Amino acid sequence: MDNPGKARWLAVLVPAALLGGAYISQYAFGLPPCEMCWWQRYPHFAALGVGLFAFWLKPAQVWTALAGLAILTSGLIGGFHAGVEYGWWEGITGCSTLPANIDVMDPAAAPLIRCDVAPWTLFGISLAGFNFLISSLSGAAIMALSAYKK
């Protein structure tokens, strides 16, 4: 298989695997996503769709590179989110602090999922940190592979 063919498959498999992992974390392990977690999912949805276009629409290399760019975008959002979780900088959303008018004792209130607290880590790396590592590296690799025939 040539490099663009490998890139096409990666452009579909990487976002599918990362979205699958996110939904397994959410529904099987009880880790609901915060607002910034959702921000990371949106580019993966786009990458999955655009990556599938590369199998049917010409020029396939352009569609594959666009999918790689979307995956890379998710990785950069994940890097920003990880920095918020690690306390390196403040987030830009209201999900890092409790609103003044929320009654935390009200069982009918929707739960607030904080963006500045990592609900799970492995080797000190949060889920957002893993998304940064995996998406940034694979997104860049997909774009590079899609550009070079070999």
N, C-alpha and C positions, 0 to 999 in steps of 0.2 A: 504494500500500500504506500502511495506517495505521501509527502508531507501535508499537502492540502487535504487529502483524504483523512489522515490522522487528525488534523485540526478540526475537520467537520464533525468527526465522532466525539472529540473532546468538547466541542462547543455545545453538544447536546448532553453528553454524559455528566460533565462537571456540574452544570446548574441543576440537572435532575437529581444527582446524588446529594448536593448541598441542600436543595429544597426538601428532599426526602428526609435527610437528617434533621432539618429544622422542624418538620412536622412530626417526626418520631419523638424528638425532644419535647415538643409541645404536648402531644396527645398521649404518648406512652409513659413519659417521665414527669409530666406535670410542670413543665417549664414554659409558661405562657410568654409570648414575645412582648417586648416593650415597643414603644413607637419607633425607636431607632433600629430595632431588629426588623420591623416591617420595612423600613427604608432599605435594608440590605436585601430583602427578598424581591422587591420590585424589579431591580435590574436582572436578577436571575430568571424571573418569569419572562422578561423581554428576551434574554439570551436564549432561553429554551425555544421560544417561538422563532426567533431569527435564525437560530442554529438549524432548526428543522427546514426553514426556507432554503438553506444552502444545499439541501438534498434534491430540491426540485426546481429552483430558480437560478438563472444564470445572471451574472457571473458568481459562481459558488464561492470564490475566494473573498469577494466583497461581503457577502452575507456572513461568512465565517468570521471575518475580521470584525464585523460589527458585533457579532455575538461575543467575541473575545473582549471587545471594548466594554460591553455591558457587564461581563464578568469582572473585568478589572475595576469598573465603577463600583460594583458591590464590594469588592475588596477594599477600596479606598474608603468607602463609607464604614466598613467594618473596622478599619484602622482608626478612624475618627472615634467610633463608638468605643473601641477598646481603650483609647486614651481617656475617654470620659470615665469608663469603669475603673481604670487604674489611678484616676485622680490627676492625670497630667494636665488636663484642661477642663473647662466647664462645657457642658452640652448646650445646645441651642434650643432645647425644648423644655416644656414644663414638666417632663416626666422625671426630672432629677430632684424635684422638691414636692412636698405635699401642698396642695392648694389650701389657703386659709379657711375656706368655707366647707371643707370635706369633713364628714363625721366618720372617723375611722372605726367607730363602734357600731355603725349601722350595717346590719347584715345584708340589707337590700342594696347597698352601694356597690357599684362596680369596683372590682379590685384595681388599685393603681400599681402598675408594674413599673418599677423604677429603672431608669436607663443608666444610672450611675453605680449600680450594684450588680456585679456579675453573679448570676444565680448558680453557676457551675464553672469549675475550672479543672484543668488537667495539666499538671506540671506548671501551674501558675498562669496558664493561658486560658482566657475565657473563650466562649463560643464566638464572640465577635472577633477576638484575636485569631482564632483558627480560621474564620472566614477571611480575614485580612491575608493571612499567609497563603491559604489554598487558592483563593480567588485572584489575588495579585499575581502569584506565580503562574497559575494556569491561564489566566487571561492574557498575560504577556506572551506566554508560550504559544497559545492558540493564534494570536496575531502574527507572531514570527513564523510559525509553521505554515500559515495560510499564504504567506507572501513568497515562500521559496519552494519551487518544485524540485523534487529530488527523487 
